[in-house]
Amino acid sequence: MITESAKKIFEIEVEELSSWGKRPHKHSFFEIVYVERGAGIQCINQHEFPYKAGHIFLLPPLDCHSFKVQEPSRFYYIRFTDHYFINEDGLTQHREWFDRIAYILANYNKVPGDIIASEREREFIIHNIKSIYQEYASADAYSDAIISGTVASILNILARSIEKRYVEQANEVENRFGEILRYINNHLADKYKIRVPALAEKFGISPTYFSEYFKKQAGDSLANYITKAKLRLVETKVLHTDQSLKEIAYELNFTDSSHLARTFKKAYGITISQFKAIDGKTYLLSA
């Protein structure tokens, strides 16, 4: 399997294709793909999704993908490496921003394909992708700041769309369950808000019944679900930030870095160092 690397921490390209001549490949960078015209099939990790004009995809690093072009297609590609998140000259307050956007990286595999929630958001993203392309082509001293802020806006909208789709899927099981999962995932760093008494009060469920209710809906205990959700964030932070294990453990309320390392090894069967060395994709926890 070929893994393509970006030459810069950020770049944008427009490409017109009547056929896909490349082999399926992986990236070492993030990629936002906007289909301006055309139609066909996109393959992501051996799953196929139809694409057409107006569709927008997010491809996290190490997802295997290819296109089957059925009608001549014009693509915009915005590519950026994880260094774009941690570059002090790029996004402002990058760590706080990245903590918010981590929802994309931790949960995207649940809702691949075109994930834009509304046409208003789609029009906003398309307009901003084209603005980025124009800014990138005629760069000046202000361009980096303008582009980084615009990319941040696009990713925040993608995060909201992914969260909305994820919540809707969970709500199909039971009407309020998606909201419970959203709340838990958004408060993983606050151990008091995700304890049974606090969750039961928040969602109007008897404290004595809440654990049984949660396991019935999720197919797993609350404690196990929280641990898995935290470890998905650990994956993201290990692969895409420069944070130390001590910092990550503190943020996610593990006792210390040794506790985090033991929990990770028990869940994955490998150490965090081994996970990082192989880019981790094979060992992602199931939902």
TAFENKA-V584225 format. One record per pair of residues at least 24 apart in sequence whose C-alpha atoms are under 10 Angstrom apart, sorted by the first residue. I is the first residue (numbers start at 0). GAP is how many residues later the second one is. D is the distance in whole Angstrom. If there is no record, write none. Layout:
i=<I | I>
gap=<GAP | GAP>
d=<D | D>
//
This chain:
i=<0 | 0 | 0 | 1 | 1 | 1 | 2 | 2 | 2 | 2 | 2 | 2 | 2 | 3 | 3 | 3 | 3 | 4 | 4 | 4 | 4 | 4 | 5 | 5 | 5 | 5 | 6 | 6 | 6 | 7 | 7 | 7 | 7 | 7 | 8 | 8 | 8 | 8 | 8 | 8 | 8 | 8 | 8 | 9 | 9 | 9 | 9 | 9 | 9 | 9 | 9 | 9 | 9 | 9 | 10 | 10 | 10 | 10 | 10 | 10 | 10 | 10 | 11 | 11 | 11 | 11 | 11 | 11 | 11 | 11 | 11 | 11 | 11 | 11 | 12 | 12 | 12 | 12 | 12 | 12 | 12 | 12 | 13 | 13 | 13 | 13 | 13 | 13 | 14 | 14 | 14 | 14 | 14 | 15 | 15 | 15 | 15 | 15 | 16 | 16 | 16 | 16 | 16 | 16 | 16 | 16 | 17 | 17 | 17 | 17 | 17 | 17 | 17 | 18 | 18 | 18 | 18 | 18 | 18 | 18 | 19 | 19 | 19 | 19 | 19 | 20 | 20 | 20 | 20 | 21 | 21 | 22 | 22 | 22 | 23 | 23 | 23 | 23 | 24 | 24 | 24 | 24 | 24 | 25 | 25 | 25 | 25 | 25 | 25 | 25 | 25 | 26 | 26 | 26 | 26 | 26 | 26 | 26 | 26 | 26 | 27 | 27 | 27 | 27 | 27 | 27 | 27 | 27 | 27 | 28 | 28 | 28 | 28 | 28 | 28 | 28 | 28 | 28 | 28 | 28 | 28 | 29 | 29 | 29 | 29 | 29 | 29 | 29 | 29 | 29 | 29 | 29 | 29 | 29 | 30 | 30 | 30 | 30 | 30 | 30 | 30 | 30 | 30 | 30 | 30 | 31 | 31 | 31 | 31 | 31 | 31 | 31 | 31 | 31 | 31 | 31 | 31 | 31 | 31 | 31 | 32 | 32 | 32 | 32 | 32 | 32 | 32 | 32 | 32 | 32 | 33 | 33 | 33 | 33 | 33 | 33 | 33 | 33 | 33 | 33 | 33 | 33 | 34 | 34 | 34 | 34 | 34 | 34 | 35 | 35 | 35 | 35 | 35 | 36 | 36 | 36 | 36 | 36 | 37 | 37 | 37 | 37 | 37 | 37 | 37 | 38 | 38 | 38 | 38 | 38 | 38 | 38 | 38 | 39 | 39 | 39 | 39 | 39 | 39 | 39 | 40 | 40 | 40 | 40 | 40 | 41 | 41 | 41 | 41 | 41 | 42 | 42 | 42 | 43 | 43 | 43 | 44 | 44 | 46 | 46 | 47 | 47 | 48 | 48 | 48 | 49 | 49 | 50 | 50 | 51 | 53 | 53 | 53 | 53 | 53 | 54 | 54 | 54 | 54 | 54 | 54 | 55 | 55 | 55 | 55 | 55 | 55 | 55 | 55 | 56 | 56 | 56 | 56 | 56 | 56 | 57 | 57 | 57 | 57 | 57 | 57 | 57 | 57 | 57 | 58 | 58 | 58 | 58 | 58 | 59 | 59 | 59 | 59 | 60 | 60 | 60 | 60 | 60 | 61 | 61 | 61 | 61 | 62 | 62 | 75 | 75 | 75 | 75 | 76 | 76 | 77 | 77 | 77 | 77 | 79 | 80 | 81 | 81 | 81 | 81 | 82 | 82 | 82 | 83 | 83 | 83 | 84 | 84 | 84 | 84 | 84 | 85 | 85 | 85 | 85 | 88 | 88 | 88 | 89 | 89 | 89 | 89 | 89 | 89 | 90 | 90 | 90 | 90 | 90 | 90 | 90 | 90 | 90 | 91 | 91 | 91 | 91 | 93 | 93 | 94 | 94 | 94 | 96 | 96 | 97 | 97 | 97 | 97 | 97 | 98 | 98 | 98 | 98 | 99 | 99 | 99 | 100 | 100 | 100 | 100 | 100 | 100 | 100 | 101 | 101 | 101 | 101 | 101 | 101 | 101 | 102 | 102 | 102 | 102 | 102 | 102 | 102 | 102 | 102 | 102 | 102 | 103 | 103 | 103 | 103 | 103 | 103 | 103 | 103 | 103 | 104 | 104 | 104 | 104 | 104 | 104 | 104 | 105 | 105 | 105 | 105 | 105 | 105 | 105 | 105 | 105 | 105 | 105 | 105 | 106 | 106 | 106 | 106 | 106 | 106 | 106 | 106 | 107 | 107 | 107 | 107 | 107 | 108 | 108 | 108 | 108 | 109 | 109 | 109 | 109 | 109 | 109 | 110 | 110 | 110 | 110 | 110 | 110 | 111 | 113 | 113 | 114 | 114 | 114 | 114 | 114 | 114 | 114 | 114 | 115 | 115 | 115 | 115 | 115 | 115 | 115 | 115 | 116 | 116 | 116 | 116 | 116 | 116 | 116 | 116 | 117 | 120 | 120 | 120 | 120 | 121 | 121 | 121 | 123 | 123 | 123 | 124 | 124 | 124 | 124 | 124 | 124 | 124 | 125 | 127 | 127 | 128 | 169 | 169 | 170 | 172 | 172 | 173 | 175 | 176 | 176 | 176 | 176 | 176 | 177 | 178 | 179 | 180 | 180 | 180 | 180 | 180 | 183 | 183 | 183 | 183 | 184 | 184 | 184 | 184 | 184 | 186 | 187 | 187 | 187 | 187 | 187 | 187 | 187 | 187 | 188 | 188 | 188 | 188 | 188 | 188 | 188 | 189 | 189 | 189 | 190 | 190 | 190 | 193 | 193 | 193 | 194 | 194 | 195 | 195 | 217 | 219 | 224 | 226 | 226 | 226 | 226 | 226 | 227 | 227 | 227 | 227 | 227 | 227 | 227 | 228 | 228 | 228 | 229 | 229 | 230 | 230 | 230 | 230 | 230 | 230 | 230 | 231 | 231 | 231 | 231 | 233 | 233 | 233 | 234 | 234 | 234 | 234 | 234 | 234 | 234 | 234 | 234 | 234 | 235 | 237 | 237 | 237 | 237 | 237 | 237 | 238 | 238 | 238 | 238 | 238 | 238 | 239 | 244>
gap=<24 | 25 | 63 | 24 | 25 | 62 | 24 | 25 | 26 | 58 | 59 | 60 | 61 | 24 | 25 | 57 | 58 | 24 | 56 | 74 | 75 | 76 | 24 | 73 | 74 | 75 | 72 | 73 | 74 | 71 | 72 | 73 | 75 | 76 | 70 | 71 | 72 | 73 | 74 | 75 | 76 | 78 | 81 | 68 | 69 | 70 | 71 | 72 | 73 | 74 | 126 | 134 | 137 | 138 | 66 | 67 | 68 | 69 | 70 | 121 | 122 | 125 | 64 | 65 | 66 | 67 | 68 | 117 | 118 | 120 | 121 | 122 | 124 | 125 | 62 | 63 | 64 | 65 | 66 | 120 | 123 | 124 | 60 | 61 | 62 | 63 | 64 | 119 | 58 | 59 | 60 | 61 | 62 | 56 | 57 | 58 | 59 | 60 | 50 | 52 | 53 | 54 | 55 | 56 | 57 | 58 | 50 | 51 | 52 | 53 | 54 | 55 | 56 | 48 | 49 | 50 | 51 | 52 | 53 | 54 | 46 | 47 | 48 | 49 | 50 | 45 | 46 | 47 | 48 | 44 | 45 | 42 | 43 | 44 | 40 | 41 | 42 | 43 | 37 | 38 | 39 | 40 | 41 | 33 | 34 | 35 | 36 | 37 | 38 | 39 | 40 | 32 | 33 | 34 | 35 | 36 | 37 | 38 | 52 | 54 | 32 | 33 | 34 | 35 | 51 | 52 | 53 | 54 | 251 | 30 | 31 | 32 | 33 | 34 | 49 | 50 | 51 | 52 | 53 | 54 | 55 | 28 | 29 | 30 | 31 | 32 | 33 | 47 | 48 | 49 | 50 | 51 | 52 | 54 | 26 | 27 | 28 | 29 | 30 | 45 | 46 | 47 | 48 | 49 | 50 | 24 | 25 | 26 | 27 | 28 | 44 | 45 | 46 | 47 | 48 | 97 | 119 | 122 | 123 | 126 | 24 | 25 | 26 | 42 | 43 | 44 | 45 | 46 | 81 | 96 | 24 | 40 | 41 | 42 | 43 | 44 | 80 | 88 | 91 | 92 | 95 | 96 | 38 | 39 | 40 | 41 | 42 | 91 | 37 | 38 | 39 | 40 | 90 | 34 | 35 | 36 | 37 | 38 | 31 | 32 | 33 | 34 | 35 | 36 | 37 | 28 | 29 | 30 | 31 | 32 | 33 | 34 | 35 | 27 | 28 | 29 | 30 | 31 | 32 | 33 | 25 | 26 | 27 | 28 | 29 | 24 | 25 | 26 | 27 | 71 | 24 | 25 | 70 | 65 | 68 | 69 | 64 | 67 | 65 | 66 | 64 | 65 | 63 | 64 | 65 | 63 | 64 | 62 | 63 | 62 | 60 | 65 | 68 | 69 | 72 | 58 | 59 | 60 | 61 | 67 | 71 | 57 | 58 | 59 | 60 | 66 | 69 | 70 | 102 | 55 | 56 | 57 | 58 | 59 | 101 | 46 | 47 | 50 | 54 | 55 | 56 | 57 | 97 | 100 | 46 | 49 | 50 | 53 | 54 | 44 | 45 | 48 | 49 | 44 | 178 | 179 | 218 | 220 | 217 | 218 | 219 | 220 | 46 | 218 | 50 | 53 | 54 | 57 | 52 | 56 | 51 | 54 | 55 | 73 | 71 | 159 | 157 | 158 | 159 | 160 | 157 | 158 | 159 | 64 | 156 | 157 | 63 | 67 | 155 | 156 | 157 | 154 | 155 | 156 | 157 | 55 | 56 | 59 | 54 | 55 | 56 | 57 | 58 | 59 | 53 | 54 | 55 | 56 | 57 | 58 | 59 | 60 | 61 | 53 | 56 | 57 | 60 | 58 | 147 | 146 | 147 | 148 | 55 | 59 | 54 | 138 | 139 | 142 | 143 | 134 | 137 | 138 | 142 | 56 | 59 | 86 | 51 | 54 | 55 | 56 | 57 | 58 | 59 | 57 | 130 | 131 | 132 | 134 | 135 | 138 | 53 | 55 | 56 | 57 | 59 | 60 | 82 | 83 | 129 | 130 | 133 | 51 | 52 | 54 | 55 | 56 | 57 | 58 | 59 | 132 | 54 | 127 | 128 | 130 | 131 | 132 | 135 | 79 | 123 | 124 | 125 | 126 | 127 | 128 | 129 | 130 | 131 | 178 | 181 | 52 | 55 | 56 | 59 | 122 | 125 | 126 | 180 | 50 | 51 | 54 | 55 | 58 | 53 | 175 | 177 | 178 | 52 | 55 | 56 | 59 | 176 | 177 | 50 | 51 | 52 | 54 | 55 | 58 | 50 | 47 | 48 | 43 | 44 | 45 | 46 | 47 | 48 | 49 | 50 | 41 | 42 | 43 | 44 | 45 | 46 | 48 | 49 | 40 | 41 | 43 | 44 | 45 | 46 | 47 | 48 | 43 | 33 | 36 | 37 | 40 | 32 | 35 | 36 | 29 | 30 | 33 | 25 | 26 | 28 | 29 | 30 | 32 | 33 | 28 | 25 | 26 | 25 | 47 | 48 | 46 | 44 | 45 | 43 | 27 | 26 | 36 | 37 | 40 | 41 | 39 | 24 | 34 | 33 | 37 | 44 | 45 | 48 | 38 | 41 | 42 | 45 | 40 | 41 | 44 | 45 | 48 | 65 | 38 | 39 | 41 | 42 | 45 | 63 | 64 | 65 | 41 | 60 | 61 | 62 | 63 | 64 | 65 | 61 | 62 | 63 | 35 | 61 | 62 | 28 | 29 | 32 | 27 | 28 | 26 | 27 | 69 | 67 | 62 | 25 | 27 | 36 | 37 | 40 | 35 | 36 | 39 | 56 | 57 | 58 | 59 | 56 | 57 | 58 | 24 | 30 | 29 | 32 | 33 | 36 | 37 | 53 | 54 | 52 | 53 | 54 | 55 | 26 | 30 | 38 | 29 | 37 | 40 | 41 | 44 | 45 | 46 | 48 | 49 | 50 | 44 | 34 | 35 | 37 | 38 | 41 | 42 | 33 | 36 | 37 | 38 | 40 | 41 | 36 | 27>
d=<6 | 7 | 9 | 6 | 8 | 9 | 5 | 7 | 10 | 9 | 8 | 10 | 9 | 6 | 8 | 10 | 9 | 7 | 10 | 10 | 10 | 9 | 9 | 7 | 7 | 7 | 10 | 10 | 9 | 9 | 8 | 8 | 10 | 10 | 8 | 5 | 5 | 8 | 6 | 6 | 9 | 9 | 10 | 8 | 6 | 4 | 7 | 10 | 9 | 7 | 10 | 10 | 10 | 9 | 8 | 6 | 5 | 6 | 9 | 10 | 9 | 8 | 7 | 5 | 4 | 6 | 9 | 9 | 10 | 8 | 6 | 10 | 7 | 9 | 8 | 6 | 5 | 7 | 8 | 8 | 10 | 10 | 7 | 6 | 5 | 6 | 9 | 9 | 8 | 6 | 5 | 7 | 8 | 7 | 6 | 4 | 6 | 9 | 10 | 7 | 10 | 9 | 6 | 5 | 6 | 8 | 10 | 6 | 8 | 7 | 4 | 6 | 9 | 8 | 7 | 5 | 8 | 8 | 7 | 9 | 8 | 6 | 6 | 6 | 10 | 10 | 9 | 9 | 10 | 8 | 9 | 9 | 7 | 9 | 6 | 5 | 5 | 8 | 9 | 8 | 5 | 6 | 7 | 9 | 9 | 7 | 5 | 6 | 5 | 6 | 9 | 8 | 8 | 5 | 5 | 7 | 8 | 9 | 10 | 10 | 9 | 5 | 6 | 9 | 10 | 9 | 7 | 9 | 9 | 9 | 7 | 5 | 8 | 10 | 10 | 6 | 6 | 4 | 7 | 9 | 10 | 8 | 6 | 5 | 5 | 9 | 10 | 10 | 8 | 6 | 5 | 6 | 7 | 10 | 8 | 6 | 5 | 7 | 8 | 10 | 6 | 5 | 4 | 7 | 9 | 7 | 6 | 5 | 6 | 9 | 8 | 6 | 5 | 7 | 9 | 9 | 10 | 9 | 9 | 10 | 5 | 6 | 8 | 7 | 6 | 5 | 7 | 9 | 10 | 9 | 9 | 9 | 6 | 5 | 7 | 9 | 10 | 10 | 9 | 7 | 8 | 10 | 7 | 6 | 5 | 7 | 9 | 9 | 7 | 5 | 6 | 7 | 9 | 9 | 8 | 5 | 5 | 7 | 8 | 8 | 5 | 5 | 4 | 7 | 9 | 10 | 9 | 6 | 6 | 5 | 7 | 6 | 9 | 7 | 6 | 5 | 5 | 6 | 9 | 8 | 8 | 6 | 5 | 7 | 8 | 6 | 5 | 6 | 8 | 8 | 6 | 8 | 9 | 10 | 8 | 8 | 10 | 10 | 9 | 9 | 10 | 9 | 8 | 6 | 8 | 8 | 9 | 8 | 8 | 10 | 9 | 10 | 8 | 9 | 8 | 9 | 6 | 8 | 8 | 8 | 9 | 8 | 5 | 7 | 7 | 8 | 9 | 8 | 9 | 8 | 6 | 5 | 7 | 9 | 9 | 9 | 10 | 8 | 8 | 8 | 8 | 9 | 9 | 8 | 10 | 9 | 10 | 9 | 9 | 9 | 7 | 8 | 9 | 9 | 10 | 10 | 9 | 9 | 8 | 9 | 7 | 10 | 9 | 8 | 10 | 8 | 8 | 9 | 9 | 9 | 8 | 9 | 9 | 9 | 10 | 9 | 8 | 5 | 7 | 10 | 8 | 8 | 9 | 9 | 10 | 10 | 9 | 10 | 8 | 8 | 10 | 9 | 7 | 7 | 10 | 8 | 8 | 9 | 7 | 7 | 10 | 9 | 6 | 9 | 9 | 8 | 10 | 9 | 6 | 7 | 10 | 9 | 8 | 9 | 9 | 8 | 10 | 10 | 10 | 8 | 10 | 9 | 8 | 9 | 10 | 10 | 9 | 9 | 9 | 9 | 10 | 9 | 10 | 8 | 9 | 9 | 9 | 7 | 6 | 10 | 9 | 6 | 9 | 8 | 9 | 7 | 10 | 7 | 8 | 9 | 10 | 10 | 6 | 9 | 8 | 8 | 8 | 9 | 9 | 8 | 9 | 8 | 9 | 7 | 5 | 9 | 9 | 7 | 8 | 10 | 9 | 8 | 8 | 9 | 6 | 10 | 9 | 10 | 8 | 9 | 9 | 5 | 6 | 9 | 8 | 6 | 10 | 10 | 10 | 9 | 8 | 8 | 8 | 9 | 8 | 9 | 9 | 10 | 9 | 7 | 9 | 9 | 10 | 10 | 10 | 9 | 9 | 9 | 7 | 10 | 9 | 8 | 10 | 7 | 9 | 7 | 7 | 9 | 9 | 10 | 10 | 7 | 10 | 10 | 6 | 6 | 10 | 9 | 7 | 8 | 7 | 10 | 9 | 6 | 8 | 10 | 9 | 9 | 9 | 8 | 5 | 8 | 10 | 7 | 8 | 8 | 9 | 7 | 9 | 9 | 10 | 9 | 10 | 10 | 8 | 9 | 9 | 9 | 9 | 6 | 9 | 8 | 9 | 9 | 9 | 8 | 8 | 9 | 9 | 10 | 7 | 9 | 7 | 8 | 9 | 10 | 8 | 7 | 9 | 10 | 9 | 9 | 10 | 9 | 9 | 10 | 10 | 10 | 9 | 8 | 9 | 10 | 8 | 7 | 8 | 10 | 10 | 7 | 9 | 8 | 7 | 9 | 9 | 7 | 8 | 9 | 10 | 9 | 6 | 5 | 6 | 10 | 9 | 8 | 8 | 10 | 8 | 7 | 9 | 10 | 8 | 9 | 9 | 8 | 10 | 9 | 10 | 8 | 10 | 10 | 9 | 9 | 9 | 10 | 9 | 8 | 10 | 7 | 8 | 8 | 9 | 10 | 8 | 10 | 10 | 9 | 9 | 7 | 9 | 10 | 9 | 8 | 8 | 7 | 9 | 9 | 9 | 9 | 9 | 9 | 9 | 8 | 8 | 9 | 8 | 9 | 10 | 8 | 10 | 10 | 8 | 9 | 9 | 7 | 9 | 9 | 10 | 9 | 6 | 9 | 7 | 8 | 10 | 9>
//
